[in-house]
Amino acid sequence: MSESAYPRGLAHVGLTVPDLDEAIDWYCDVLGFSHVKGPDEITADEGYGGRQAANLLGEFETMRFAHLATGNQIGIELFEFTSTGAHSEPDPTRAGLFHLCVIDPDVEGLAARIDEHGGDHYSEVWEIFEDDDEYTLTYCKDPYGNLLEIYSHSHERIYSNRDA
């Protein structure tokens, strides 16, 4: 592994959804992400893309996918497989990805918008640091069961301005 004088960037996060077209609309309309590419469809083991996808993702018949981008150029890659079933409840105690965090200075407003558009704002709005109402957060679910955290400020701004 090479040494780096800077942190590596994050290119994208992949999410599986049961209805790709609906999810593209939801993430763009509700969270304000940009639709970059797709939907595209791949059949496993068919052509270069199908062989590549089967090697990377394992067994599947066909899949559709699309690329979105956040305001700070982090990609969201949405996948729909012919075998995509209903969502399971996220379990933060299990190893692996369990939420996305989006930035919005109006945490309560975005949480209400998520609620109004088929998601679920299920937690309270919290001060990230006790007795400091400038920095807030809350948790929601998208309509597909994926956990969404909403921060009032960027991660760097929140933690670089605090004493260790």
DSSP file with accessible surface (Angstrom, degrees, kcal/mol):
  #  RESIDUE AA STRUCTURE BP1 BP2  ACC     N-H-->O    O-->H-N    N-H-->O    O-->H-N    TCO  KAPPA ALPHA  PHI   PSI    X-CA   Y-CA   Z-CA
    1    1 A M              0   0  207      0, 0.0     2,-0.2     0, 0.0     0, 0.0   0.000 360.0 360.0 360.0 132.5    0.0    0.0    0.0
    2    2 A S        -     0   0   82      1,-0.1     2,-0.3     0, 0.0     0, 0.0  -0.487 360.0-115.1 -81.4 149.7    1.4    3.4   -0.9
    3    3 A E        -     0   0  177     -2,-0.2     2,-0.4     2,-0.0    -1,-0.1  -0.600  31.9-160.5 -79.1 144.5    1.7    6.2    1.5
    4    4 A S        -     0   0   42     -2,-0.3     4,-0.1     1,-0.1     0, 0.0  -0.988  22.8-151.0-132.3 137.4   -0.4    9.2    0.8
    5    5 A A  S    S+     0   0  110     -2,-0.4    -1,-0.1     2,-0.1    -2,-0.0   0.432  86.8  40.3 -83.2   1.9   -0.1   12.8    2.0
    6    6 A Y  S    S-     0   0  161      0, 0.0     2,-0.1     0, 0.0    -2,-0.0  -0.964  95.2 -92.5-143.2 158.2   -3.8   13.3    1.7
    7    7 A P        -     0   0  120      0, 0.0     2,-0.1     0, 0.0    -2,-0.1  -0.488  46.6-111.1 -71.1 144.9   -6.9   11.3    2.5
    8    8 A R        -     0   0  151     -2,-0.1     2,-0.1     1,-0.1    -4,-0.0  -0.464  34.7-115.4 -70.4 148.7   -8.3    9.3   -0.4
    9    9 A G        -     0   0   76     -2,-0.1     2,-0.6     1,-0.0    -1,-0.1  -0.394  17.4-120.9 -81.1 160.8  -11.6   10.5   -1.9
   10   10 A L        -     0   0  111      1,-0.2    65,-0.2    -2,-0.1     3,-0.1  -0.916  23.7-171.9-101.5 122.6  -14.8    8.5   -1.8
   11   11 A A        -     0   0   74     -2,-0.6    64,-3.0     1,-0.3     2,-0.3   0.943  56.4 -34.6 -82.1 -52.3  -16.1    7.9   -5.3
   12   12 A H  E     -a   75   0A  86     62,-0.2     2,-0.4    57,-0.1    -1,-0.3  -0.990  42.0-129.5-163.6 167.8  -19.5    6.4   -4.7
   13   13 A V  E     -a   76   0A  23     62,-2.0    64,-2.9    -2,-0.3     2,-0.4  -0.983  25.2-139.5-124.4 136.8  -21.8    4.2   -2.5
   14   14 A G  E     -a   77   0A  37     -2,-0.4     2,-0.4    62,-0.2    64,-0.2  -0.838  19.2-177.2-101.8 134.7  -23.9    1.5   -4.0
   15   15 A L  E     -a   78   0A  13     62,-2.8    64,-2.7    -2,-0.4     2,-0.5  -0.993  19.1-139.9-128.2 137.4  -27.5    0.8   -2.8
   16   16 A T  E     +a   79   0A  71     -2,-0.4    64,-0.2    62,-0.2    62,-0.1  -0.831  26.1 179.5 -95.9 132.7  -29.9   -1.9   -4.0
   17   17 A V        -     0   0    0     62,-3.1    64,-0.3    -2,-0.5     3,-0.2  -0.918  34.4-129.8-130.1 155.5  -33.5   -0.8   -4.4
   18   18 A P  S    S+     0   0   66      0, 0.0     2,-0.4     0, 0.0    66,-0.1   0.727 101.2  32.9 -80.4 -19.8  -36.6   -2.7   -5.5
   19   19 A D     >  -     0   0   65      1,-0.1     4,-2.4    60,-0.1     5,-0.2  -0.850  65.9-171.4-140.0 100.2  -37.7   -0.2   -8.1
   20   20 A L  H  > S+     0   0    0     -2,-0.4     4,-2.7    -3,-0.2     5,-0.2   0.906  85.3  49.3 -61.6 -46.9  -34.9    1.7   -9.9
   21   21 A D  H  > S+     0   0   73      1,-0.2     4,-2.0     2,-0.2    -1,-0.2   0.928 113.5  46.9 -62.2 -42.8  -37.0    4.3  -11.7
   22   22 A E  H  > S+     0   0   97      1,-0.2     4,-2.6     2,-0.2    -1,-0.2   0.907 112.4  50.6 -63.1 -42.4  -38.9    5.2   -8.6
   23   23 A A  H  X S+     0   0    0     -4,-2.4     4,-2.9     2,-0.2     5,-0.3   0.889 106.9  53.5 -66.5 -39.1  -35.6    5.4   -6.6
   24   24 A I  H  X S+     0   0    7     -4,-2.7     4,-2.1     1,-0.2     5,-0.3   0.962 112.7  44.7 -57.9 -50.1  -34.0    7.7   -9.1
   25   25 A D  H  X S+     0   0   95     -4,-2.0     4,-3.2    -5,-0.2     5,-0.4   0.922 114.4  49.3 -59.8 -45.1  -36.9   10.0   -8.9
   26   26 A W  H  X>S+     0   0   19     -4,-2.6     4,-2.8     1,-0.2     5,-0.8   0.952 112.6  45.1 -62.8 -50.6  -37.0    9.9   -5.1
   27   27 A Y  H  X5S+     0   0    0     -4,-2.9     6,-1.9     3,-0.2     4,-0.5   0.853 119.7  42.3 -65.5 -33.1  -33.3   10.5   -4.5
   28   28 A C  H  X5S+     0   0   28     -4,-2.1     4,-0.7    -5,-0.3    -2,-0.2   0.936 121.6  38.3 -77.2 -46.3  -33.3   13.4   -7.1
   29   29 A D  H  <5S+     0   0  102     -4,-3.2    -3,-0.2    -5,-0.3    -2,-0.2   0.910 127.6  31.1 -72.4 -43.1  -36.6   15.0   -6.0
   30   30 A V  H  <5S+     0   0    6     -4,-2.8    -3,-0.2    -5,-0.4    -2,-0.1   0.916 132.8  27.3 -86.7 -45.2  -36.4   14.5   -2.2
   31   31 A L  H  <<S-     0   0   24     -5,-0.8    -3,-0.2    -4,-0.5    -2,-0.1   0.548 100.1-123.7 -97.2  -9.7  -32.6   14.7   -1.6
   32   32 A G     <  +     0   0   57     -4,-0.7    -4,-0.2    -6,-0.3    -3,-0.1   0.689  52.2 157.7  79.3  18.2  -31.7   16.9   -4.5
   33   33 A F        -     0   0   19     -6,-1.9     2,-0.4    -9,-0.1    37,-0.2  -0.350  41.5-115.3 -71.5 158.8  -29.2   14.5   -6.0
   34   34 A S  E     -B   69   0A  72     35,-2.8    35,-2.1    -2,-0.0     2,-0.7  -0.786  16.8-127.5 -96.6 139.1  -28.3   14.8   -9.8
   35   35 A H  E     +B   68   0A  91     -2,-0.4    33,-0.2    33,-0.2     3,-0.1  -0.770  34.8 170.0 -85.2 115.1  -29.1   12.1  -12.2
   36   36 A V  E     -     0   0A  95     31,-2.5     2,-0.3    -2,-0.7    32,-0.2   0.869  55.1  -9.9 -95.8 -45.6  -25.8   11.4  -14.0
   37   37 A K  E    S-B   67   0A 107     30,-1.8    30,-3.0     3,-0.0    -1,-0.3  -0.993  80.1 -27.8-159.3 147.4  -26.3    8.2  -16.1
   38   38 A G  E     -     0   0A  24     -2,-0.3    28,-0.2     1,-0.3     2,-0.1  -0.356  25.5-136.6  98.7-179.7  -28.7    5.3  -16.6
   39   39 A P  E     +     0   0A  48      0, 0.0     2,-0.3     0, 0.0    -1,-0.3   0.370  56.2 169.8 -73.6 143.6  -30.8    3.3  -16.1
   40   40 A D  E     -B   65   0A  52     25,-2.4    25,-2.2    -3,-0.2     2,-0.4  -0.870  21.6-141.9-118.7 156.1  -28.7    0.7  -17.9
   41   41 A E  E     -B   64   0A 122     -2,-0.3     2,-0.4    23,-0.2    23,-0.2  -0.963  14.2-173.9-125.2 140.7  -29.3   -3.0  -18.0
   42   42 A I  E     -B   63   0A  30     21,-2.8    21,-2.5    -2,-0.4     2,-0.5  -0.997  13.7-150.8-132.4 136.8  -26.9   -5.9  -17.8
   43   43 A T  E >   -B   62   0A  45     -2,-0.4     3,-1.9     3,-0.3    19,-0.2  -0.915  39.4-101.3-103.1 132.0  -27.5   -9.6  -18.2
   44   44 A A  T 3  S+     0   0   20     17,-2.7     7,-0.2    -2,-0.5     6,-0.1  -0.202 101.4   3.7 -55.2 137.5  -25.0  -11.8  -16.3
   45   45 A D  T 3  S+     0   0  116      5,-1.6     2,-0.7     1,-0.2    -1,-0.3   0.585  97.7 124.9  64.3  13.9  -22.2  -13.3  -18.4
   46   46 A E  S <> S-     0   0  132     -3,-1.9     4,-1.3     2,-0.0    -3,-0.3  -0.902  76.0 -30.4-106.9 113.8  -23.4  -11.5  -21.6
   47   47 A G  H  > S-     0   0   41     -2,-0.7     4,-2.4     3,-0.2     5,-0.2  -0.043  98.5 -55.2  70.6 179.4  -20.7   -9.4  -23.2
   48   48 A Y  H  > S+     0   0  164      1,-0.2     4,-2.9     2,-0.2     5,-0.2   0.940 137.9  49.6 -59.2 -48.7  -17.9   -7.7  -21.4
   49   49 A G  H  > S+     0   0   27      1,-0.2     4,-2.6     2,-0.2    -1,-0.2   0.887 112.1  48.2 -61.2 -39.0  -20.1   -5.8  -19.0
   50   50 A G  H  X S+     0   0    2     -4,-1.3     4,-2.3     2,-0.2    -5,-1.6   0.898 113.1  46.7 -68.7 -40.7  -22.1   -8.9  -18.1
   51   51 A R  H  X S+     0   0  137     -4,-2.4     4,-2.1    -7,-0.2    -2,-0.2   0.919 114.3  48.7 -66.2 -41.9  -18.9  -11.0  -17.5
   52   52 A Q  H  X S+     0   0   94     -4,-2.9     4,-2.5    -5,-0.2     5,-0.2   0.946 112.7  46.9 -62.2 -49.0  -17.4   -8.2  -15.5
   53   53 A A  H  X S+     0   0    7     -4,-2.6     4,-3.3     1,-0.2     5,-0.4   0.905 111.3  51.1 -62.1 -42.0  -20.6   -7.7  -13.3
   54   54 A A  H  X S+     0   0   19     -4,-2.3     4,-1.7     1,-0.2    -1,-0.2   0.900 111.8  48.2 -63.0 -38.2  -20.9  -11.4  -12.7
   55   55 A N  H  < S+     0   0  136     -4,-2.1    -2,-0.2    -5,-0.2    -1,-0.2   0.911 119.7  37.8 -67.0 -40.9  -17.3  -11.6  -11.6
   56   56 A L  H  < S+     0   0  120     -4,-2.5    -2,-0.2    -5,-0.2    -1,-0.2   0.867 129.8  27.1 -78.8 -37.2  -17.7   -8.6   -9.3
   57   57 A L  H  < S-     0   0   84     -4,-3.3    -3,-0.2     1,-0.3    -2,-0.2   0.537  96.6-133.7-109.3 -10.7  -21.2   -9.2   -7.9
   58   58 A G     <  +     0   0   35     -4,-1.7    -1,-0.3    -5,-0.4     2,-0.2  -0.508  59.9   1.7  89.9-158.1  -21.7  -13.0   -8.1
   59   59 A E  S    S+     0   0  203     -2,-0.2     2,-0.3    -4,-0.1    -5,-0.0  -0.457  71.7 132.2 -76.2 131.7  -24.8  -14.7   -9.4
   60   60 A F        -     0   0   24     -2,-0.2   -16,-0.1     1,-0.1     3,-0.1  -0.943  46.7-138.0-163.0 161.1  -27.7  -12.8  -10.8
   61   61 A E  S    S-     0   0  143      1,-0.4   -17,-2.7    -2,-0.3     2,-0.3   0.921  80.3 -18.6 -86.7 -71.0  -29.9  -12.9  -13.9
   62   62 A T  E     -B   43   0A  29    -19,-0.2    20,-2.2     2,-0.0    -1,-0.4  -0.948  61.1-168.9-133.7 157.7  -30.2   -9.3  -15.0
   63   63 A M  E     -BC  42  81A   8    -21,-2.5   -21,-2.8    -2,-0.3     2,-0.4  -0.985  10.1-151.9-143.1 153.8  -29.7   -6.0  -13.2
   64   64 A R  E     +BC  41  80A  52     16,-3.1    16,-2.8    -2,-0.3     2,-0.3  -0.940  21.6 177.3-119.4 148.0  -30.4   -2.4  -13.9
   65   65 A F  E     -BC  40  79A  27    -25,-2.2   -25,-2.4    -2,-0.4     2,-0.3  -0.983  12.0-171.8-150.4 158.7  -28.3    0.4  -12.5
   66   66 A A  E     - C   0  78A   0     12,-1.9    12,-2.5    -2,-0.3     2,-0.5  -0.982  19.0-129.4-148.6 156.2  -28.0    4.2  -12.5
   67   67 A H  E     +BC  37  77A  54    -30,-3.0   -31,-2.5    -2,-0.3   -30,-1.8  -0.934  23.5 177.1-114.2 132.5  -25.6    6.8  -11.3
   68   68 A L  E     -BC  35  76A   2      8,-2.8     8,-2.1    -2,-0.5     2,-0.4  -0.790  15.2-144.5-120.7 167.0  -26.5    9.8   -9.2
   69   69 A A  E     -BC  34  75A  23    -35,-2.1   -35,-2.8    -2,-0.3     6,-0.2  -0.999   6.7-138.3-136.9 142.4  -24.3   12.5   -7.7
   70   70 A T    >   -     0   0   22      4,-2.5     3,-1.8    -2,-0.4   -38,-0.1  -0.325  40.6 -93.2 -85.1 175.1  -24.5   14.5   -4.5
   71   71 A G  T 3  S+     0   0   75      1,-0.3    -1,-0.1     2,-0.1   -39,-0.0   0.713 128.1  48.2 -64.3 -22.2  -23.8   18.2   -4.1
   72   72 A N  T 3  S-     0   0   94      2,-0.1    -1,-0.3     3,-0.0     3,-0.1   0.004 123.6-102.3-109.7  29.9  -20.2   17.5   -3.2
   73   73 A Q  S <  S+     0   0  153     -3,-1.8     2,-0.5     1,-0.2    -2,-0.1   0.653  71.3 145.4  64.4  23.0  -19.7   15.0   -6.1
   74   74 A I        -     0   0   39    -62,-0.0    -4,-2.5     1,-0.0    -1,-0.2  -0.777  46.4-128.3 -84.5 132.2  -20.0   11.8   -4.1
   75   75 A G  E     -aC  12  69A  14    -64,-3.0   -62,-2.0    -2,-0.5     2,-0.5  -0.526  16.1-159.2 -83.3 147.4  -21.7    9.2   -6.4
   76   76 A I  E     -aC  13  68A   5     -8,-2.1    -8,-2.8   -64,-0.2     2,-0.6  -0.994   9.4-162.5-121.6 118.3  -24.7    7.1   -5.5
   77   77 A E  E     -aC  14  67A  28    -64,-2.9   -62,-2.8    -2,-0.5     2,-0.4  -0.924   6.4-158.4-105.2 118.0  -25.0    4.0   -7.6
   78   78 A L  E     -aC  15  66A   0    -12,-2.5   -12,-1.9    -2,-0.6     2,-0.4  -0.838   8.0-167.0 -99.0 135.6  -28.5    2.5   -7.5
   79   79 A F  E     -aC  16  65A  24    -64,-2.7   -62,-3.1    -2,-0.4     2,-0.4  -0.952  12.4-174.9-122.5 141.9  -29.0   -1.2   -8.4
   80   80 A E  E     - C   0  64A  45    -16,-2.8   -16,-3.1    -2,-0.4     2,-0.3  -0.987  11.8-167.3-132.8 122.5  -32.1   -3.2   -9.1
   81   81 A F  E >   - C   0  63A  36     -2,-0.4     3,-2.1   -64,-0.3   -18,-0.2  -0.789  33.9-118.9-104.9 153.6  -31.8   -7.0   -9.7
   82   82 A T  T 3  S+     0   0   76    -20,-2.2   -19,-0.1    -2,-0.3    -1,-0.1   0.819 119.6  47.5 -58.7 -26.2  -34.4   -9.3  -11.1
   83   83 A S  T 3  S+     0   0   93    -21,-0.3    -1,-0.3     2,-0.0     2,-0.2   0.296  78.6 135.6 -98.6  10.1  -34.2  -11.1   -7.7
   84   84 A T    <   -     0   0   39     -3,-2.1     2,-0.1   -67,-0.1     3,-0.1  -0.415  34.9-172.3 -63.3 124.0  -34.4   -8.0   -5.5
   85   85 A G        -     0   0   51      1,-0.2     3,-0.1    -2,-0.2    -4,-0.1  -0.279  35.0 -54.7-102.2-168.0  -36.7   -8.7   -2.7
   86   86 A A        -     0   0  103      1,-0.1    -1,-0.2    -2,-0.1    58,-0.1  -0.274  66.8 -96.4 -66.1 155.7  -38.2   -6.6    0.1
   87   87 A H        -     0   0   95     -3,-0.1     2,-0.3     1,-0.0    -1,-0.1  -0.338  30.8-138.4 -73.5 155.5  -35.9   -4.7    2.3
   88   88 A S        -     0   0  101     -3,-0.1     3,-0.1    -2,-0.0    -1,-0.0  -0.804  34.5 -90.8-107.2 155.7  -34.7   -6.0    5.6
   89   89 A E        -     0   0  118     -2,-0.3    57,-0.1     1,-0.1    56,-0.0  -0.468  45.8-114.3 -66.3 130.4  -34.4   -3.8    8.7
   90   90 A P        -     0   0   37      0, 0.0    -1,-0.1     0, 0.0     8,-0.1  -0.367  25.1-155.4 -62.8 144.6  -30.9   -2.3    8.9
   91   91 A D    >   -     0   0   67      1,-0.1     3,-2.1     3,-0.1    -2,-0.0  -0.892   9.0-167.4-126.4  99.5  -29.0   -3.5   12.0
   92   92 A P  T 3  S+     0   0   75      0, 0.0    -1,-0.1     0, 0.0     4,-0.1   0.669  86.1  65.4 -62.2 -13.9  -26.3   -1.1   13.1
   93   93 A T  T 3  S+     0   0  124      2,-0.1     2,-0.3    -3,-0.1    -2,-0.0   0.611  88.1  83.0 -84.6  -9.5  -24.8   -3.7   15.3
   94   94 A R  S <  S-     0   0  181     -3,-2.1    -3,-0.1     1,-0.1     0, 0.0  -0.706  92.3-101.8 -92.5 146.2  -23.8   -5.9   12.3
   95   95 A A  S    S+     0   0  109     -2,-0.3     2,-0.2     3,-0.0    -1,-0.1  -0.320  80.4  53.9 -63.5 143.1  -20.6   -5.2   10.4
   96   96 A G  S    S-     0   0   61     -4,-0.1     2,-0.1     0, 0.0    -2,-0.0  -0.520  96.4 -31.8 123.1 173.8  -21.0   -3.4    7.1
   97   97 A L        +     0   0  120     -2,-0.2     3,-0.1     1,-0.1    -3,-0.0  -0.388  53.5 163.9 -62.7 132.0  -22.5   -0.2    5.7
   98   98 A F        +     0   0   67      1,-0.3    49,-0.5    -2,-0.1     2,-0.3   0.528  54.1  13.3-132.2  -7.2  -25.6    0.8    7.6
   99   99 A H  E     -d  147   0B  49     47,-0.1     2,-0.4    -7,-0.0    -1,-0.3  -0.994  51.8-136.6-160.8 159.5  -26.4    4.4    6.7
  100  100 A L  E     -d  148   0B  20     47,-2.0    49,-3.5    -2,-0.3     2,-0.5  -0.903  22.3-146.7-107.5 147.4  -25.8    7.4    4.4
  101  101 A C  E     -d  149   0B  55     -2,-0.4     2,-0.3    47,-0.2    49,-0.2  -0.970  14.0-170.3-119.0 123.3  -25.4   10.8    5.8
  102  102 A V  E     -d  150   0B  17     47,-2.9    49,-2.9    -2,-0.5     2,-0.5  -0.784  18.6-127.3-108.6 155.3  -26.6   13.8    3.9
  103  103 A I  E     +d  151   0B  85     -2,-0.3    49,-0.2    47,-0.2    51,-0.1  -0.896  37.7 150.9-107.0 128.1  -25.9   17.5    4.7
  104  104 A D        -     0   0   49     47,-2.8     3,-0.2    -2,-0.5     6,-0.1  -0.910  40.2-144.9-152.8 126.9  -28.7   20.0    5.0
  105  105 A P  S    S+     0   0  115      0, 0.0     2,-0.9     0, 0.0     3,-0.2   0.770 100.4  60.2 -64.7 -20.4  -28.7   23.1    7.2
  106  106 A D     >  +     0   0   93      1,-0.2     4,-2.5    45,-0.1     5,-0.3  -0.669  65.8 167.7-105.4  75.8  -32.5   22.6    7.7
  107  107 A V  H  > S+     0   0    4     -2,-0.9     4,-2.4     1,-0.2    -1,-0.2   0.925  77.0  46.2 -55.9 -49.1  -32.3   19.1    9.3
  108  108 A E  H  > S+     0   0  133      1,-0.2     4,-2.3     2,-0.2    -1,-0.2   0.893 111.5  52.5 -64.3 -38.8  -36.0   19.2   10.5
  109  109 A G  H  > S+     0   0   27      2,-0.2     4,-2.1     1,-0.2    -1,-0.2   0.920 111.7  44.3 -64.1 -45.0  -37.2   20.5    7.1
  110  110 A L  H  X S+     0   0   14     -4,-2.5     4,-2.6     2,-0.2    -1,-0.2   0.913 111.8  53.7 -67.8 -38.8  -35.5   17.7    5.1
  111  111 A A  H  X S+     0   0    0     -4,-2.4     4,-2.3    -5,-0.3    -2,-0.2   0.919 109.7  48.2 -60.8 -41.1  -36.7   15.1    7.6
  112  112 A A  H  X S+     0   0   40     -4,-2.3     4,-2.6     1,-0.2    -1,-0.2   0.909 110.2  52.0 -64.8 -40.5  -40.2   16.3    7.2
  113  113 A R  H  X S+     0   0   96     -4,-2.1     4,-1.0     2,-0.2    -2,-0.2   0.905 108.6  50.7 -63.0 -41.4  -39.8   16.2    3.4
  114  114 A I  H ><>S+     0   0    0     -4,-2.6     5,-2.6     1,-0.2     3,-0.7   0.941 111.3  48.8 -60.5 -46.4  -38.6   12.6    3.6
  115  115 A D  H ><5S+     0   0   75     -4,-2.3     3,-1.1     1,-0.2    -2,-0.2   0.915 109.9  51.6 -57.6 -44.8  -41.6   11.8    5.7
  116  116 A E  H 3<5S+     0   0  145     -4,-2.6    -1,-0.2     1,-0.3    -2,-0.2   0.672 109.0  52.2 -68.4 -19.3  -44.0   13.4    3.2
  117  117 A H  T <<5S-     0   0   78     -4,-1.0    -1,-0.3    -3,-0.7    -2,-0.2  -0.105 130.2 -79.4-114.5  34.8  -42.5   11.5    0.3
  118  118 A G  T < 5S+     0   0   56     -3,-1.1    -3,-0.2     1,-0.3    -2,-0.1   0.409  97.6 108.1  92.3  -3.5  -42.7    7.9    1.6
  119  119 A G      < -     0   0   12     -5,-2.6     2,-0.4    -6,-0.2    -1,-0.3  -0.154  65.2-117.3 -89.2-165.6  -39.7    7.8    3.9
  120  120 A D  E     -E  141   0B  72     21,-2.3    21,-1.8    -3,-0.1     2,-1.0  -0.933  10.5-160.5-143.8 113.9  -39.8    7.7    7.7
  121  121 A H  E     +E  140   0B  47     -2,-0.4    19,-0.2    19,-0.2   -10,-0.0  -0.826  30.3 161.3 -88.9 101.1  -38.3   10.3   10.1
  122  122 A Y        +     0   0  102     -2,-1.0     2,-0.2    17,-0.8    18,-0.2   0.567  43.0  61.1-107.5  -9.6  -38.2    8.1   13.1
  123  123 A S  S    S-     0   0   33     16,-1.4     2,-0.1     1,-0.1     3,-0.0  -0.694  82.6 -99.7-113.5 170.4  -35.7    9.7   15.6
  124  124 A E        -     0   0  132     -2,-0.2     2,-0.6     1,-0.1    15,-0.4  -0.353  41.3-103.4 -73.9 163.3  -35.6   13.0   17.4
  125  125 A V        -     0   0   44     13,-0.1     2,-0.3    -2,-0.1    13,-0.2  -0.837  48.6-163.7 -86.7 126.7  -33.5   15.9   16.1
  126  126 A W  E     -F  137   0B 141     11,-3.2    11,-2.3    -2,-0.6     2,-0.4  -0.861  25.1-119.5-115.8 148.5  -30.4   15.9   18.3
  127  127 A E  E     -F  136   0B  81     -2,-0.3     9,-0.3     9,-0.2     6,-0.1  -0.697  24.0-141.7 -74.7 131.3  -27.7   18.4   19.1
  128  128 A I  E    S+     0   0B  30      7,-2.9     2,-0.5    -2,-0.4    -1,-0.2   0.914  92.5  34.0 -64.1 -38.8  -24.4   16.7   18.0
  129  129 A F  E >  S-F  132   0B  38      3,-0.6     3,-1.4     6,-0.5    -1,-0.2  -0.968 104.6-102.2-118.2 130.1  -22.7   18.2   21.1
  130  130 A E  T 3  S+     0   0  167     -2,-0.5    -2,-0.1     1,-0.3     3,-0.0  -0.182 104.8   9.2 -52.2 134.9  -24.7   18.7   24.3
  131  131 A D  T 3  S+     0   0  143      1,-0.1     2,-0.3    -4,-0.0    -1,-0.3   0.790 103.9 104.5  64.0  30.6  -25.8   22.4   24.8
  132  132 A D  E X   +F  129   0B  34     -3,-1.4     3,-0.9     3,-0.1    -3,-0.6  -0.759  41.2 177.1-139.3  91.0  -24.7   23.4   21.2
  133  133 A D  E 3   +     0   0B 126     -2,-0.3     3,-0.1     1,-0.2    -1,-0.1   0.432  66.2  82.7 -80.9   5.6  -27.7   23.8   19.0
  134  134 A E  E 3  S+     0   0B  90      1,-0.2     2,-0.6    -5,-0.1    -1,-0.2   0.870  91.3  50.2 -71.9 -35.1  -25.7   24.9   16.0
  135  135 A Y  E <  S+     0   0B  12     -3,-0.9    -7,-2.9    -6,-0.2    -6,-0.5  -0.915  75.6 165.5-111.4 114.7  -24.8   21.4   15.0
  136  136 A T  E     -F  127   0B  26     -2,-0.6    16,-2.0    -9,-0.3     2,-0.3  -0.837  13.0-177.7-128.6 164.6  -27.8   19.0   14.7
  137  137 A L  E     +FG 126 151B  29    -11,-2.3   -11,-3.2    -2,-0.3     2,-0.3  -0.976   2.9 177.4-152.5 161.0  -28.6   15.5   13.3
  138  138 A T  E     - G   0 150B   0     12,-1.3    12,-2.5    -2,-0.3     2,-0.4  -0.957  23.8-121.2-156.1 168.2  -31.5   13.1   12.9
  139  139 A Y  E     + G   0 149B  44    -15,-0.4   -16,-1.4    -2,-0.3   -17,-0.8  -0.941  30.5 163.8-119.7 141.8  -32.1    9.7   11.4
  140  140 A C  E     -EG 121 148B   0      8,-2.9     8,-3.0    -2,-0.4     2,-0.4  -0.841  28.2-127.4-137.5 174.8  -34.7    8.7    8.7
  141  141 A K  E     -EG 120 147B  37    -21,-1.8   -21,-2.3    -2,-0.3     6,-0.2  -0.983  19.0-131.0-124.8 142.6  -35.3    5.9    6.3
  142  142 A D    >   -     0   0    4      4,-2.4     3,-1.9    -2,-0.4   -24,-0.1  -0.294  44.5 -90.6 -75.6 174.2  -35.9    6.2    2.6
  143  143 A P  T 3  S+     0   0   41      0, 0.0    -1,-0.1     0, 0.0   -24,-0.1   0.641 127.6  56.9 -64.0  -9.3  -38.9    4.3    1.2
  144  144 A Y  T 3  S-     0   0    9      2,-0.1   -25,-0.1   -58,-0.1  -128,-0.0   0.314 121.1-101.9-105.1   4.2  -36.7    1.2    0.6
  145  145 A G  S <  S+     0   0    4     -3,-1.9     2,-0.3     1,-0.3   -26,-0.0   0.414  73.5 141.7  92.7  -1.9  -35.6    0.9    4.2
  146  146 A N        -     0   0   40    -57,-0.1    -4,-2.4     1,-0.1    -1,-0.3  -0.569  53.6-118.5 -74.4 135.6  -32.1    2.4    3.9
  147  147 A L  E     -dG  99 141B   9    -49,-0.5   -47,-2.0    -2,-0.3     2,-0.4  -0.557  28.5-168.2 -77.1 135.9  -31.1    4.5    6.8
  148  148 A L  E     -dG 100 140B   0     -8,-3.0    -8,-2.9    -2,-0.3     2,-0.4  -0.994   4.6-162.2-125.0 123.7  -30.4    8.2    6.1
  149  149 A E  E     -dG 101 139B  15    -49,-3.5   -47,-2.9    -2,-0.4     2,-0.5  -0.838   9.4-150.7 -98.9 143.1  -28.7   10.5    8.7
  150  150 A I  E     -dG 102 138B   0    -12,-2.5   -12,-1.3    -2,-0.4     2,-0.4  -0.979  10.7-168.9-117.4 123.2  -29.0   14.2    8.2
  151  151 A Y  E     -dG 103 137B  18    -49,-2.9   -47,-2.8    -2,-0.5   -14,-0.2  -0.863  21.9-142.2-104.8 146.3  -26.3   16.5    9.5
  152  152 A S  S    S+     0   0    6    -16,-2.0     2,-0.3    -2,-0.4   -15,-0.1   0.724  85.9  20.3 -77.6 -21.8  -26.6   20.2    9.6
  153  153 A H  S    S-     0   0   28    -17,-0.3   -49,-0.1   -49,-0.1    -1,-0.0  -0.913  96.9 -77.7-140.7 166.7  -23.0   20.8    8.6
  154  154 A S     >  -     0   0   35     -2,-0.3     4,-2.4     1,-0.1     5,-0.2  -0.254  42.4-114.5 -65.6 154.7  -20.2   18.9    6.8
  155  155 A H  H  > S+     0   0  113      1,-0.2     4,-2.2     2,-0.2     5,-0.3   0.902 116.2  51.2 -55.7 -44.5  -18.3   16.3    8.7
  156  156 A E  H  > S+     0   0  134      1,-0.2     4,-2.5     2,-0.2     5,-0.3   0.907 110.1  48.8 -63.5 -42.7  -15.1   18.4    8.5
  157  157 A R  H  > S+     0   0  110      2,-0.2     4,-0.9     1,-0.2    -1,-0.2   0.918 111.4  49.8 -65.7 -40.1  -16.8   21.5    9.8
  158  158 A I  H  < S+     0   0    0     -4,-2.4    -2,-0.2     1,-0.2    -1,-0.2   0.955 122.1  29.7 -63.2 -49.4  -18.4   19.7   12.7
  159  159 A Y  H >< S+     0   0  100     -4,-2.2     3,-0.8     1,-0.2    -2,-0.2   0.738 112.6  59.3 -92.7 -20.6  -15.3   18.0   14.0
  160  160 A S  H 3< S+     0   0   86     -4,-2.5    -1,-0.2    -5,-0.3    -3,-0.2   0.744 104.9  53.3 -80.0 -16.1  -12.5   20.4   13.0
  161  161 A N  T 3< S+     0   0   97     -4,-0.9     2,-0.3    -5,-0.3    -1,-0.2   0.337  97.3  84.5 -95.9   6.1  -14.0   23.2   15.0
  162  162 A R  S <  S-     0   0   97     -3,-0.8     2,-0.2    -5,-0.0    -3,-0.0  -0.819  82.1-112.3-110.9 149.5  -14.2   21.1   18.2
  163  163 A D              0   0  161     -2,-0.3    -2,-0.1     1,-0.1    -3,-0.0  -0.512 360.0 360.0 -72.5 143.8  -11.6   20.4   20.9
  164  164 A A              0   0  153     -2,-0.2    -1,-0.1    -4,-0.1    -4,-0.0  -0.271 360.0 360.0 -72.4 360.0  -10.5   16.8   21.0
